[in-house]
Amino acid sequence: MQHSTSYIVLFAAIVCAICSVFVSGAAVLLEERQQENVTLDRQKKVLVVAGLMGEGEDLSSQDVEQRFADNIVAELVDLQTGAVLEAEDPESYNQRRAMKDPAESREAPPNPAQVRRVPNKGIVYKVVQDGETTAVIVPISGKGLWSTLYGYIALAADHQTVLGITFYEHGETPGLGGEVDNPRWKALWAGRKVYDDRGRPAITVKKGAAGPPAADPYSVDGLSGATITSRGVGSLVRFWLGPDAFGPYLKATRVGGST
């Protein structure tokens, strides 16, 4: 039996409407679960870069949440002054979203990391054990070859010594720039130094192999065949640890010595 054109169009419209209702309903119903997964992934990355969770360690979501709660304190800081904003809730703050909002960010000065805007406030994760802050973790981002890389870097209480680095999102080439995910390469960052004797961010990802931390403290091995990604990682680390981002906070809160 043949149907008229108007019947076919009406039938298709009804099917599309029903499907759109199902899709919209599923999105609404799953929104809370999706947000929980985002929070859980963030907690895992922070724990890993702080050395409180092993790469690939299989923990239940409850164990991740408990380990995070037992060791990590999040706080918001004013990135221009370095002051901690104690009255504000860091859990409700989305730094990536703030970077895109002119009302919550400012234009960044020209920089090799190609960071366009800097949020007015930044989120910091402190590792607190037995009442002492033993490390601080700050978010980092910037351009590689093909994409913007988003991650975290962990510093010891002196805010000078790198404990670890990790990236949770990027689109770099697998086997080349994508080696930023390789645990062996990330392990090379431990023990490197951030600031030179004048307090300027000096750490870099060099072309080729770096020496051991004691002999070559400001350099990390470059990624083979990924010069632009390597250069980008060094640039974005220096930017976020520098005076236009978390530098004022790190200088004000570091333990021991001076930068």
C-alpha contacts under 8 A as a table, 3 or more apart, distances in Angstrom:
res1	aa1	res2	aa2	distance
3	H	7	Y	6.17
3	H	8	I	6.70
4	S	7	Y	5.21
4	S	8	I	6.47
5	T	8	I	5.19
5	T	9	V	6.21
6	S	9	V	5.11
6	S	10	L	6.04
7	Y	10	L	5.11
7	Y	11	F	5.98
8	I	11	F	5.08
8	I	12	A	6.09
9	V	12	A	5.18
9	V	13	A	6.13
10	L	13	A	5.04
10	L	14	I	6.21
11	F	14	I	5.18
11	F	15	V	6.29
12	A	15	V	5.13
12	A	16	C	6.14
13	A	16	C	5.11
13	A	17	A	6.10
14	I	17	A	5.05
14	I	18	I	6.18
15	V	18	I	5.18
15	V	19	C	6.16
16	C	19	C	5.09
16	C	20	S	6.04
17	A	20	S	5.11
17	A	21	V	6.26
18	I	21	V	5.18
18	I	22	F	6.41
19	C	22	F	5.10
19	C	23	V	6.13
20	S	23	V	5.04
20	S	24	S	5.94
21	V	24	S	5.18
21	V	25	G	5.92
22	F	25	G	5.10
22	F	26	A	6.05
23	V	26	A	5.13
23	V	27	A	6.19
24	S	27	A	5.10
24	S	28	V	6.28
25	G	28	V	5.19
25	G	29	L	6.10
26	A	29	L	5.05
26	A	30	L	5.90
27	A	30	L	5.20
27	A	31	E	5.86
28	V	31	E	5.25
28	V	32	E	7.93
29	L	32	E	7.05
30	L	33	R	5.19
30	L	34	Q	6.05
31	E	34	Q	5.09
31	E	35	Q	6.21
32	E	35	Q	5.14
32	E	36	E	6.22
33	R	36	E	5.01
33	R	37	N	6.27
34	Q	37	N	5.09
34	Q	38	V	6.30
35	Q	38	V	5.03
35	Q	39	T	6.22
36	E	39	T	5.13
36	E	40	L	6.09
37	N	40	L	5.00
37	N	41	D	6.09
38	V	41	D	5.22
38	V	42	R	6.25
39	T	42	R	5.13
39	T	43	Q	6.22
40	L	43	Q	5.09
40	L	44	K	6.25
40	L	61	S	6.95
40	L	64	V	7.39
40	L	65	E	7.26
41	D	44	K	5.07
41	D	45	K	6.29
42	R	45	K	5.21
42	R	46	V	6.23
43	Q	46	V	5.18
43	Q	47	L	6.14
43	Q	64	V	7.09
43	Q	65	E	7.25
43	Q	68	F	6.44
44	K	47	L	5.14
44	K	48	V	6.09
44	K	53	M	7.47
44	K	64	V	6.65
45	K	48	V	5.10
45	K	49	V	6.14
45	K	152	Y	7.75
45	K	166	T	7.22
45	K	168	Y	7.23
46	V	49	V	5.35
46	V	50	A	6.11
46	V	125	Y	7.76
46	V	137	I	7.23
46	V	152	Y	7.18
47	L	50	A	5.13
47	L	51	G	6.24
47	L	52	L	4.92
47	L	53	M	5.29
47	L	68	F	6.80
48	V	51	G	5.13
48	V	52	L	5.75
48	V	53	M	4.63
48	V	54	G	5.90
48	V	55	E	6.44
49	V	52	L	7.58
49	V	53	M	7.97
49	V	137	I	7.88
49	V	152	Y	7.09
49	V	153	I	6.78
49	V	154	A	6.07
49	V	163	L	7.42
49	V	164	G	5.09
49	V	165	I	5.66
49	V	166	T	6.10
50	A	53	M	7.65
50	A	127	V	7.48
50	A	135	A	7.33
50	A	137	I	7.26
50	A	154	A	5.91
50	A	163	L	6.88
50	A	164	G	6.61
51	G	54	G	6.82
51	G	163	L	7.74
51	G	164	G	7.53
53	M	57	E	6.62
54	G	57	E	5.03
55	E	183	P	7.55
59	L	62	Q	7.96
59	L	63	D	5.85
59	L	64	V	6.18
60	S	63	D	5.14
60	S	64	V	6.30
61	S	64	V	5.10
61	S	65	E	6.17
62	Q	65	E	5.15
62	Q	66	Q	6.10
63	D	66	Q	5.06
63	D	67	R	6.02
64	V	67	R	5.24
64	V	68	F	6.05
65	E	68	F	5.12
65	E	69	A	6.08
66	Q	69	A	5.03
66	Q	70	D	6.05
67	R	70	D	5.11
67	R	71	N	6.26
68	F	71	N	5.46
68	F	72	I	5.35
69	A	72	I	5.79
69	A	73	V	7.52
71	N	127	V	5.52
71	N	128	V	5.44
71	N	129	Q	6.20
72	I	125	Y	6.24
72	I	126	K	5.54
72	I	127	V	4.79
72	I	128	V	6.04
73	V	125	Y	5.65
73	V	126	K	5.10
73	V	127	V	6.49
73	V	128	V	6.79
74	A	90	P	6.27
74	A	91	E	7.69
74	A	123	I	6.89
74	A	124	V	5.63
74	A	125	Y	4.46
74	A	126	K	6.22
75	E	84	V	6.96
75	E	85	L	7.27
75	E	86	E	7.21
75	E	89	D	7.48
75	E	90	P	5.50
75	E	123	I	5.83
75	E	124	V	5.40
75	E	125	Y	6.55
75	E	126	K	7.96
76	L	84	V	5.96
76	L	85	L	5.42
76	L	86	E	7.20
76	L	88	E	6.90
76	L	89	D	7.35
76	L	90	P	5.46
76	L	121	K	6.43
76	L	122	G	5.64
76	L	123	I	4.69
76	L	124	V	6.25
77	V	82	G	6.02
77	V	83	A	5.51
77	V	84	V	4.31
77	V	85	L	5.28
77	V	121	K	5.49
77	V	122	G	5.37
77	V	123	I	6.42
77	V	124	V	7.34
77	V	249	Y	7.28
78	D	81	T	5.64
78	D	82	G	5.24
78	D	83	A	5.31
78	D	84	V	6.37
78	D	85	L	6.69
78	D	120	N	6.21
78	D	121	K	4.77
78	D	122	G	6.61
78	D	249	Y	7.96
79	L	82	G	5.25
79	L	83	A	7.56
79	L	119	P	7.58
79	L	120	N	5.83
79	L	121	K	5.45
79	L	122	G	6.16
79	L	244	D	7.47
79	L	245	A	5.53
79	L	246	F	5.88
79	L	248	P	6.95
79	L	249	Y	6.97
80	Q	120	N	7.13
80	Q	244	D	7.18
80	Q	245	A	7.22
80	Q	248	P	6.97
81	T	248	P	6.12
81	T	249	Y	7.17
82	G	246	F	7.14
82	G	247	G	7.60
82	G	248	P	4.60
82	G	249	Y	3.69
82	G	250	L	7.44
82	G	252	A	6.78
83	A	249	Y	6.51
84	V	249	Y	7.95
85	L	88	E	5.81
86	E	89	D	7.87
89	D	92	S	5.91
89	D	93	Y	7.07
90	P	93	Y	5.19
90	P	123	I	6.52
93	Y	123	I	7.83
94	N	97	R	5.44
94	N	98	A	6.26
95	Q	98	A	4.96
95	Q	99	M	6.26
95	Q	119	P	6.79
95	Q	121	K	7.51
95	Q	122	G	6.40
95	Q	123	I	7.01
96	R	99	M	5.25
96	R	100	K	7.02
97	R	100	K	5.51
97	R	101	D	6.69
98	A	101	D	5.11
98	A	102	P	7.94
98	A	104	E	5.30
98	A	105	S	6.24
98	A	119	P	5.68
98	A	120	N	7.97
99	M	102	P	7.62
99	M	104	E	6.90
99	M	105	S	5.49
99	M	106	R	7.99
99	M	117	R	5.69
99	M	118	V	5.70
99	M	119	P	4.77
100	K	104	E	7.94
100	K	105	S	7.20
100	K	117	R	7.09
101	D	104	E	5.33
101	D	105	S	6.06
102	P	105	S	5.18
102	P	106	R	6.46
104	E	119	P	5.91
104	E	120	N	5.76
104	E	121	K	7.84
105	S	117	R	6.25
105	S	118	V	5.38
105	S	119	P	3.98
105	S	120	N	4.93
105	S	121	K	7.98
106	R	117	R	5.49
106	R	118	V	5.40
106	R	119	P	6.35
106	R	120	N	6.82
107	E	116	R	6.13
107	E	117	R	4.46
107	E	118	V	6.27
108	A	111	N	7.78
108	A	115	V	6.53
108	A	116	R	5.30
108	A	117	R	4.73
108	A	118	V	5.63
108	A	244	D	7.57
109	P	116	R	7.77
110	P	114	Q	7.23
110	P	115	V	7.95
110	P	116	R	7.90
111	N	114	Q	5.54
111	N	115	V	6.73
111	N	239	F	7.50
112	P	115	V	7.93
112	P	232	G	7.36
112	P	235	S	5.81
112	P	236	L	7.62
113	A	142	G	5.01
113	A	143	K	5.63
113	A	232	G	5.84
113	A	233	V	7.79
113	A	235	S	4.93
113	A	236	L	4.75
113	A	239	F	6.91
114	Q	142	G	6.13
114	Q	143	K	5.97
115	V	118	V	7.44
115	V	141	S	7.63
115	V	142	G	5.75
115	V	143	K	7.53
115	V	236	L	7.91
118	V	244	D	7.81
118	V	245	A	7.05
119	P	122	G	6.58
122	G	246	F	7.60
123	I	138	V	6.95
123	I	139	P	7.44
124	V	136	V	6.97
124	V	137	I	5.96
124	V	138	V	5.16
124	V	139	P	7.49
125	Y	136	V	5.71
125	Y	137	I	4.96
125	Y	138	V	6.49
126	K	133	T	6.42
126	K	134	T	7.61
126	K	135	A	5.86
126	K	136	V	4.43
126	K	137	I	6.21
127	V	133	T	5.61
127	V	134	T	5.63
127	V	135	A	5.05
127	V	136	V	6.07
127	V	137	I	7.93
128	V	131	G	5.94
128	V	132	E	5.32
128	V	133	T	4.40
128	V	134	T	6.03
128	V	135	A	7.50
129	Q	132	E	5.34
129	Q	133	T	6.49
129	Q	134	T	6.93
133	T	136	V	7.65
133	T	157	A	6.52
134	T	156	A	6.15
134	T	157	A	5.01
135	A	154	A	6.69
135	A	155	L	5.54
135	A	156	A	4.39
135	A	157	A	4.80
135	A	159	H	7.81
136	V	154	A	5.66
136	V	155	L	5.41
136	V	156	A	6.52
136	V	157	A	6.80
136	V	159	H	7.52
137	I	152	Y	6.46
137	I	153	I	5.58
137	I	154	A	4.28
137	I	155	L	6.35
138	V	152	Y	5.60
138	V	153	I	5.74
138	V	154	A	6.69
138	V	246	F	7.78
139	P	150	Y	7.48
139	P	151	G	5.77
139	P	152	Y	4.42
139	P	153	I	6.60
139	P	240	W	7.84
140	I	150	Y	5.93
140	I	151	G	5.26
140	I	152	Y	5.41
140	I	153	I	6.95
140	I	236	L	6.66
140	I	237	V	6.46
140	I	240	W	5.99
141	S	148	T	6.67
141	S	149	L	5.29
141	S	150	Y	4.45
141	S	151	G	6.26
141	S	236	L	5.96
141	S	237	V	7.79
141	S	240	W	7.82
142	G	148	T	5.22
142	G	149	L	5.52
142	G	150	Y	7.02
142	G	232	G	6.91
142	G	233	V	7.33
142	G	235	S	7.77
142	G	236	L	5.07
143	K	146	W	7.59
143	K	147	S	5.83
143	K	148	T	4.36
143	K	149	L	6.11
143	K	229	T	7.81
143	K	232	G	5.82
143	K	233	V	7.76
143	K	236	L	7.49
144	G	147	S	5.56
144	G	148	T	5.98
144	G	149	L	6.54
144	G	172	E	7.12
144	G	177	G	7.88
144	G	228	I	6.32
144	G	229	T	4.34
144	G	230	S	7.52
144	G	231	R	7.69
144	G	232	G	4.85
144	G	233	V	6.79
145	L	172	E	6.65
145	L	177	G	7.66
145	L	228	I	5.58
145	L	229	T	5.21
145	L	232	G	7.60
146	W	171	G	6.22
146	W	172	E	5.66
146	W	173	T	7.78
147	S	170	H	5.92
147	S	171	G	5.10
147	S	172	E	6.20
148	T	170	H	5.90
148	T	171	G	7.31
149	L	167	F	6.78
149	L	168	Y	7.90
149	L	169	E	5.86
149	L	170	H	4.54
149	L	171	G	7.48
150	Y	167	F	5.56
150	Y	168	Y	5.97
150	Y	169	E	5.24
150	Y	170	H	6.49
151	G	165	I	7.47
151	G	166	T	5.43
151	G	167	F	3.79
151	G	168	Y	5.34
151	G	169	E	6.97
152	Y	165	I	5.79
152	Y	166	T	5.49
152	Y	167	F	6.37
153	I	162	V	7.51
153	I	163	L	7.72
153	I	164	G	5.86
153	I	165	I	4.37
153	I	166	T	6.57
153	I	237	V	7.95
154	A	162	V	6.03
154	A	163	L	5.26
154	A	164	G	5.17
154	A	165	I	6.24
155	L	158	D	7.50
155	L	159	H	5.25
155	L	160	Q	6.54
155	L	161	T	5.54
155	L	162	V	4.58
155	L	163	L	5.26
155	L	164	G	7.26
156	A	159	H	5.39
156	A	160	Q	6.74
156	A	161	T	5.42
156	A	162	V	6.34
156	A	163	L	6.17
157	A	160	Q	7.84
157	A	254	R	6.01
157	A	255	V	5.46
158	D	161	T	6.69
158	D	254	R	5.10
158	D	255	V	4.79
158	D	256	G	5.98
158	D	257	G	7.35
159	H	162	V	7.84
159	H	194	V	7.91
159	H	250	L	6.28
159	H	251	K	7.76
159	H	254	R	5.42
159	H	255	V	7.39
160	Q	193	K	5.46
160	Q	194	V	5.16
160	Q	195	Y	6.23
161	T	190	A	7.66
161	T	191	G	5.64
161	T	192	R	5.76
161	T	193	K	4.80
161	T	194	V	6.38
162	V	165	I	7.93
162	V	189	W	6.35
162	V	190	A	5.27
162	V	191	G	5.39
162	V	192	R	5.39
162	V	193	K	6.18
162	V	194	V	7.07
163	L	189	W	7.07
163	L	190	A	4.72
163	L	191	G	6.34
164	G	186	K	6.86
164	G	187	A	6.98
164	G	189	W	6.01
164	G	190	A	5.51
165	I	186	K	6.11
165	I	189	W	6.97
166	T	180	V	7.70
166	T	181	D	7.10
166	T	186	K	6.98
167	F	170	H	7.39
167	F	180	V	7.18
167	F	181	D	6.76
171	G	178	G	7.52
172	E	176	L	7.54
172	E	177	G	5.05
172	E	178	G	4.88
172	E	229	T	7.67
173	T	176	L	5.43
173	T	177	G	5.20
173	T	178	G	5.04
174	P	177	G	6.52
174	P	178	G	4.42
174	P	179	E	6.76
175	G	178	G	5.62
175	G	179	E	5.71
176	L	179	E	5.63
176	L	223	L	6.88
176	L	224	S	6.63
176	L	225	G	5.86
176	L	226	A	5.40
177	G	180	V	6.26
177	G	223	L	6.75
177	G	225	G	7.73
177	G	226	A	5.12
177	G	229	T	5.46
177	G	230	S	7.32
178	G	181	D	6.17
178	G	182	N	7.93
179	E	182	N	4.97
179	E	185	W	7.36
179	E	223	L	6.94
180	V	185	W	6.83
180	V	186	K	6.93
180	V	223	L	7.82
181	D	185	W	7.72
181	D	186	K	7.24
182	N	185	W	5.43
182	N	186	K	6.34
183	P	186	K	5.02
183	P	187	A	6.01
184	R	187	A	5.20
184	R	188	L	6.83
185	W	188	L	5.36
185	W	189	W	7.57
185	W	221	D	7.72
186	K	189	W	5.77
186	K	190	A	7.87
187	A	190	A	5.82
188	L	220	V	6.52
188	L	221	D	7.31
189	W	192	R	5.69
189	W	220	V	6.33
191	G	213	P	5.93
191	G	217	P	7.58
192	R	203	I	7.70
192	R	213	P	5.40
192	R	217	P	4.90
192	R	218	Y	5.88
192	R	219	S	7.14
192	R	220	V	7.68
193	K	196	D	7.96
193	K	202	A	7.97
193	K	203	I	6.54
193	K	213	P	7.90
193	K	217	P	5.34
193	K	218	Y	5.32
194	V	201	P	5.56
194	V	202	A	5.77
194	V	203	I	5.08
194	V	218	Y	6.49
195	Y	198	R	7.47
195	Y	199	G	5.16
195	Y	200	R	5.11
195	Y	201	P	4.45
195	Y	202	A	5.27
195	Y	203	I	6.99
195	Y	259	T	7.02
196	D	199	G	5.35
196	D	200	R	5.52
196	D	201	P	6.49
196	D	202	A	5.69
196	D	259	T	8.00
197	D	200	R	7.52
197	D	259	T	7.11
198	R	259	T	6.77
199	G	258	S	7.98
199	G	259	T	4.36
200	R	242	G	7.14
200	R	259	T	7.91
201	P	238	R	5.27
201	P	239	F	7.93
201	P	241	L	6.67
201	P	242	G	5.99
202	A	218	Y	6.14
202	A	238	R	6.91
203	I	217	P	7.92
203	I	218	Y	4.36
203	I	219	S	5.74
203	I	220	V	7.78
203	I	234	G	6.74
203	I	237	V	7.84
203	I	238	R	6.77
204	T	218	Y	6.22
204	T	219	S	5.06
204	T	220	V	6.30
204	T	231	R	7.59
204	T	234	G	4.60
204	T	235	S	7.31
204	T	238	R	7.85
205	V	219	S	5.71
205	V	220	V	4.72
205	V	221	D	5.90
205	V	222	G	5.31
205	V	230	S	5.67
205	V	231	R	6.10
205	V	233	V	7.01
205	V	234	G	5.10
206	K	209	A	7.21
206	K	210	A	6.98
206	K	219	S	6.18
206	K	220	V	6.12
206	K	221	D	5.84
206	K	222	G	5.05
206	K	230	S	7.31
206	K	231	R	7.35
207	K	221	D	6.92
207	K	222	G	4.84
207	K	223	L	7.62
207	K	227	T	6.71
207	K	230	S	7.77
208	G	221	D	5.87
208	G	222	G	5.24
208	G	223	L	7.62
208	G	224	S	7.39
209	A	220	V	7.33
209	A	221	D	4.53
209	A	222	G	6.43
210	A	216	D	6.55
210	A	219	S	5.74
210	A	220	V	5.44
210	A	221	D	4.91
210	A	222	G	7.92
211	G	215	A	6.01
211	G	216	D	5.00
211	G	217	P	7.95
211	G	219	S	7.59
212	P	215	A	5.49
212	P	216	D	5.72
212	P	217	P	7.19
213	P	216	D	5.12
213	P	217	P	4.34
213	P	218	Y	7.59
213	P	219	S	7.87
214	A	217	P	5.71
216	D	219	S	5.90
222	G	226	A	7.66
222	G	227	T	7.03
222	G	230	S	5.61
223	L	226	A	5.33
223	L	227	T	6.70
223	L	229	T	7.76
223	L	230	S	5.89
224	S	227	T	7.28
226	A	229	T	5.41
226	A	230	S	6.09
227	T	230	S	5.09
227	T	231	R	6.07
228	I	231	R	5.08
228	I	232	G	6.02
229	T	232	G	4.93
229	T	233	V	6.20
230	S	233	V	5.27
230	S	234	G	6.49
231	R	234	G	5.31
231	R	235	S	6.22
232	G	235	S	5.01
232	G	236	L	6.10
233	V	236	L	5.28
233	V	237	V	6.20
234	G	237	V	5.34
234	G	238	R	6.27
235	S	238	R	5.23
235	S	239	F	6.13
236	L	239	F	5.00
236	L	240	W	6.27
237	V	240	W	5.50
237	V	241	L	6.18
238	R	241	L	5.27
238	R	242	G	5.79
239	F	242	G	5.05
239	F	243	P	7.79
239	F	244	D	7.08
239	F	245	A	6.89
240	W	244	D	7.24
240	W	245	A	5.01
240	W	246	F	5.71
240	W	247	G	7.24
241	L	245	A	6.34
241	L	246	F	5.19
241	L	247	G	4.95
241	L	250	L	7.78
242	G	245	A	5.80
242	G	246	F	6.26
242	G	247	G	4.46
242	G	248	P	7.83
243	P	246	F	6.77
243	P	247	G	4.59
243	P	248	P	6.04
244	D	247	G	6.87
245	A	248	P	7.39
246	F	249	Y	5.41
246	F	250	L	6.15
247	G	250	L	5.16
247	G	251	K	6.05
248	P	251	K	5.22
248	P	252	A	6.18
249	Y	252	A	5.18
249	Y	253	T	6.17
250	L	253	T	5.35
250	L	254	R	5.70
251	K	254	R	5.72
251	K	258	S	7.71
251	K	259	T	6.56
